[in-house]
Amino acid sequence: MDEVILTSDWHITNKMDAKHVLSCIPKHSNLLLLGDLIDAGIDRGMNWLQDNLTIQLKALQWLLKHYHVIGYVLGNHEERIKKKIGLNPYTTFLGEHETTEFGMNGRSIAMEHGSSAAQNVLKQLQDLAFINPDADVVALGHNHTLGVFAFGGANKTQWIVRTGHLMNGHAEYARKGIMQPKPKGYIRYYFDENYPEVVLV
């Protein structure tokens, strides 16, 4: 394996959304998932009904059969479920073990979902880079921003990335909050070259 896709914030609500993601990310890709794959909102005008959640999880399970998931973290939408029912919603098809670090070919990637506490696009990334100084890449999702920034000197470059989103449309809560749509896409990281590429879809 010489490359991996870092992606998050799909916010799948049904199989149509899952097919949208499948049209964006090539089949059989290696994925690191940074959370908010489903849309289990219970506040800010988002509806969460048990039937909807079952539909979302089934659509996600169908979608992930087309990929190689090599690591994942939960997002705030998944954490809501975990707090409410005490279970990781992805255990049955992604395994029990979330990971905040992934290593391959002498490279390492530190990842978290991120939080709303800091809206500054760079602040949380800088904090994550500070506590993971040896990581080649530090990555966050959550705020739907897509971007790559380089830190480092002559001997080493550390990449800090935001993984963007792949939402099928513009969420109702985002419209109500007058939040502007952001470009859709993901990050493709090449281990051998230590190089992240922004992919717009």
C-alpha positions in Angstrom: 0.0 0.0 0.0 1.5 3.3 -1.0 -1.4 5.7 -0.6 -4.4 6.3 1.6 -7.5 8.5 1.5 -8.3 10.6 4.6 -12.0 11.5 4.6 -14.7 12.5 7.0 -18.1 14.2 7.3 -20.1 12.2 4.8 -23.3 12.7 6.9 -25.1 9.8 5.2 -28.8 9.8 5.8 -29.9 7.1 3.3 -28.6 4.9 0.5 -28.8 7.7 -2.0 -26.2 9.6 0.1 -24.1 6.4 0.2 -24.2 6.1 -3.6 -23.1 9.8 -3.8 -20.0 9.0 -1.7 -19.3 6.0 -3.8 -19.3 8.2 -6.9 -16.7 10.5 -5.2 -14.2 8.0 -3.9 -12.8 5.3 -6.1 -13.8 1.7 -5.1 -11.3 -0.4 -3.3 -9.4 2.7 -1.9 -7.7 2.4 1.4 -9.5 4.7 3.8 -8.8 6.5 7.1 -12.2 7.7 8.4 -12.3 10.8 10.6 -15.9 10.6 11.8 -19.4 12.0 11.1 -20.0 9.4 8.5 -23.7 9.4 9.4 -26.0 12.2 10.5 -27.3 11.3 13.9 -28.1 14.8 15.1 -30.2 15.4 18.1 -29.9 19.2 18.3 -29.7 22.4 16.2 -32.8 21.3 14.3 -31.5 17.9 13.2 -33.8 15.0 13.7 -32.8 11.6 15.1 -35.3 8.8 15.0 -34.4 5.2 15.6 -35.7 4.2 12.2 -33.5 6.9 10.5 -30.5 5.7 12.4 -31.0 2.1 11.3 -31.3 3.2 7.6 -28.2 5.3 7.9 -26.1 2.5 9.4 -27.3 0.0 6.8 -26.5 2.4 4.0 -23.0 3.0 5.5 -22.4 -0.7 6.0 -23.3 -1.3 2.3 -21.0 1.5 1.2 -18.0 0.5 3.2 -18.0 -3.0 1.6 -16.5 -1.3 -1.4 -13.4 0.0 0.5 -10.5 -1.1 2.7 -11.0 0.7 6.0 -7.6 0.7 7.7 -8.4 3.0 10.6 -11.2 5.2 12.0 -12.2 7.6 14.8 -15.7 8.5 15.8 -17.1 12.0 15.1 -19.5 14.0 17.2 -22.5 12.4 15.5 -21.3 8.9 16.4 -20.3 10.0 19.9 -24.0 11.1 20.4 -25.1 7.6 19.7 -22.3 6.1 22.0 -23.4 8.4 24.9 -27.0 7.6 24.4 -26.8 3.8 24.1 -23.3 3.1 25.3 -22.1 1.4 22.2 -19.8 2.3 19.3 -22.2 2.2 16.3 -19.5 0.8 14.0 -18.4 -2.1 16.1 -20.1 -4.8 14.0 -18.6 -3.8 10.7 -15.4 -1.8 11.5 -14.3 -3.5 14.7 -14.1 -2.3 18.2 -10.8 -0.5 18.1 -10.7 3.1 17.0 -7.3 4.5 16.3 -5.8 7.9 16.6 -2.6 7.0 14.9 -1.8 5.0 11.8 1.7 4.0 10.6 2.8 2.5 7.3 6.1 2.5 5.3 7.9 4.4 8.0 5.3 7.2 8.0 2.8 8.0 10.6 -0.6 9.8 10.6 -2.1 11.3 13.8 -5.9 11.8 13.5 -8.9 13.1 15.5 -12.3 14.3 14.5 -12.0 17.8 16.0 -14.5 19.8 18.0 -16.6 22.9 17.7 -14.7 24.5 20.6 -12.2 26.1 18.2 -13.6 27.4 15.0 -10.2 28.5 13.9 -9.2 26.2 11.0 -5.6 26.0 12.1 -5.7 26.2 15.9 -6.7 22.6 16.7 -4.4 21.3 14.0 -1.5 23.2 15.6 -2.4 21.7 19.0 -2.5 18.2 17.5 0.8 18.8 15.7 2.3 19.9 19.0 1.4 16.7 20.8 2.4 14.6 17.9 5.7 16.1 16.8 7.0 12.9 15.1 3.9 12.4 13.0 4.3 13.0 9.2 0.7 14.0 9.0 -1.8 15.3 11.5 -5.4 15.4 10.3 -8.8 16.7 11.5 -12.3 16.6 10.2 -15.4 18.2 11.7 -15.6 21.7 10.3 -16.0 20.6 6.6 -13.0 22.7 5.6 -10.7 21.1 3.0 -7.0 22.1 3.1 -3.4 21.2 3.4 -0.7 23.2 5.3 3.0 22.5 5.7 5.1 22.9 8.8 8.7 22.1 9.3 12.2 22.9 8.2 15.0 21.7 6.0 15.1 18.2 7.4 11.4 17.3 7.8 8.0 18.5 6.6 5.0 17.8 8.8 1.7 18.1 6.9 -1.4 19.3 8.8 -4.7 18.7 6.9 -8.4 19.2 7.1 -10.4 16.4 5.4 -13.3 18.4 4.1 -16.7 16.8 3.6 -18.7 14.7 1.1 -22.3 15.8 1.9 -24.9 15.1 -0.7 -26.3 18.7 -0.8 -26.4 21.4 1.9 -27.7 20.3 5.4 -30.9 21.9 6.6 -29.3 22.9 9.9 -26.5 24.6 7.9 -29.0 26.5 5.8 -30.9 27.6 8.9 -27.6 28.7 10.5 -26.7 30.7 7.3 -23.6 28.6 7.0 -22.1 28.8 3.5 -21.5 25.6 1.6 -17.8 24.5 1.4 -16.0 22.7 -1.4 -16.4 18.9 -1.3 -13.4 16.6 -1.4 -10.9 14.6 0.5 -7.1 14.2 1.1 -5.1 11.5 -0.7 -1.8 10.8 1.0 1.2 9.2 -0.7 3.4 7.4 1.8 6.5 7.1 -0.3 6.6 10.8 -1.2 5.3 12.0 2.1 2.9 14.1 0.1 -0.9 15.0 0.6 -3.0 15.8 -2.4 -6.3 17.7 -2.2 -9.0 16.0 -4.3 -12.1 18.1 -5.1 -15.2 16.3 -6.2 
